[in-house]
Amino acid sequence: MTEPRPIAFFDMKAQQALIRAEIDAGIARILDHGRFIQGPEVDALEAKLAGFCGAGHAVGVSSGTDAIQIALMAEGIGPGDAVFLPAFTYTATAEVPLVLGATPVFVDVDPATFNLDLADLERRVALVLQEGRLRPRAVIGVDLYGLPADWPAIRALCDRHGMFALDDAAQAFGGALHGKRLGAWAHATACSFYPTKTLGCYGDGGAIITDDPARAELYRSLRTHGEGKSRYEVLRTGMNGRLDSIQAAILLAKLPLLEGELKSRTQAAAWYEAALGGRVTTPQGFAGAESAWGIYTILLPDAEARARVQAAMQAAGVPSAIYYPKPLHRQPAYAEAHARGIGAPPLNGPPPLPVSEALCERCLSLPMHPYLTEADVARVADAVLAKL
Ligand SMILES: *Cc1c(COP(=O)(O)O)cnc(C)c1O
């Protein structure tokens, strides 16, 4: 018997084989023209990204984390400001408000969508207002695993309280809501082009997408040390958040594949649903939301079942991952900020985050990429169900 073909958790090789010649030619052009940082490829990419998302402006930056940072810096967010964000997300979402001196206020997530729970968000905004120590300034909604958050509701809440709505779409580039792609639903959308994201380069890269021309201009200044019209006029405190030309050339080669890849991811999710639905908790989404299927995550009944299933998968040679094993408010880096966020007397500590805690015990992510075959998905599903 021959060994079955290995199943990758993310597969970047299959895609590279399709566009290798274009990538080589793009890199060779940059070696010739020599404009390695923010060269013409970056301008071309920005136009294409804005077009793809149906938004007014795209500003290429050095990573998804820097996209979040530049977007918050542009609002002047800092000490004394509360930034609301989910407790169940990647660390980068929470890191930036702290770096800027603001206070992250962790919000619980919805058990069905794994995205911000609007009722809990509303409650925590009210608590911050009631305490009066921090100003509610921004909400960072995350489109976790590729599924859009409920942006119309988040925007409405932000508008009511005069807050900035930032979409952390790092896992969701290409996702859509009510027929319109992520990019212009929030005041600004932070994208990551880390290699394993739905649109990834071969290094670090990111973009900020917005419909607001004034914000786009600020982002361009902030990513280049706060420069003004000329290079040596410094208008504000900025940072080095530039995108390099080689990463832009790689993204330009990959972007034409994305539409078809999103369809293939959706197909793989449908195969998973057919094989696993009813046996484990599978991702469900909600009406009007089109997931970009960046990560495919199921829920097992409890931590024990998850450990058992993960071991069975490993024995079968099928990769899996846990996104995320610990909610952010329990991470040493954030525990102290969490405690001072809301909860001065008479509250005696911030309200609990039970859904985020439970998801960390139960979640298990399966291989997901556009080059999975139906047979691959069947093998993964068999491995999941073997010791359930
Ligand atoms: C990947 C990711 C980021 C950070 O993106 P980088 O490009 O790695 O800086 C931010 N938020 C979420 C939810 C992510 O998954």
The ligand as an SDF file (V2000), in Angstrom:
LIG
                    3D

 15 15  0  0  0  0  0  0  0  0999 V2000
   -2.6940   37.5320   12.1810 C   0  0  0  0  0  0  0  0  0  0  0  0
   -3.5330   38.3990   13.0290 C   0  0  0  0  0  0  0  0  0  0  0  0
   -3.1500   39.7100   13.3800 C   0  0  0  0  0  0  0  0  0  0  0  0
   -1.7720   40.2640   13.1200 C   0  0  0  0  0  0  0  0  0  0  0  0
   -1.3380   40.2770   11.8300 O   0  0  0  0  0  0  0  0  0  0  0  0
    0.2610   40.3370   11.5320 P   0  0  0  0  0  0  0  0  0  0  0  0
    0.3140   40.6200   10.0770 O   0  0  0  0  0  0  0  0  0  0  0  0
    0.8030   39.0090   11.9120 O   0  0  0  0  0  0  0  0  0  0  0  0
    0.8100   41.4350   12.3510 O   0  0  0  0  0  0  0  0  0  0  0  0
   -4.0460   40.5140   14.0610 C   0  0  0  0  0  0  0  0  0  0  0  0
   -5.2390   40.0500   14.4260 N   0  0  0  0  0  0  0  0  0  0  0  0
   -5.6460   38.7900   14.1460 C   0  0  0  0  0  0  0  0  0  0  0  0
   -7.0030   38.3690   14.5560 C   0  0  0  0  0  0  0  0  0  0  0  0
   -4.7960   37.9230   13.4590 C   0  0  0  0  0  0  0  0  0  0  0  0
   -5.1940   36.6730   13.1960 O   0  0  0  0  0  0  0  0  0  0  0  0
  1  2  1  0
  2  3  1  0
  2 14  2  0
  3  4  1  0
  3 10  2  0
  4  5  1  0
  5  6  1  0
  6  7  2  0
  6  8  1  0
  6  9  1  0
 10 11  1  0
 11 12  2  0
 12 13  1  0
 12 14  1  0
 14 15  1  0
M  END
$$$$
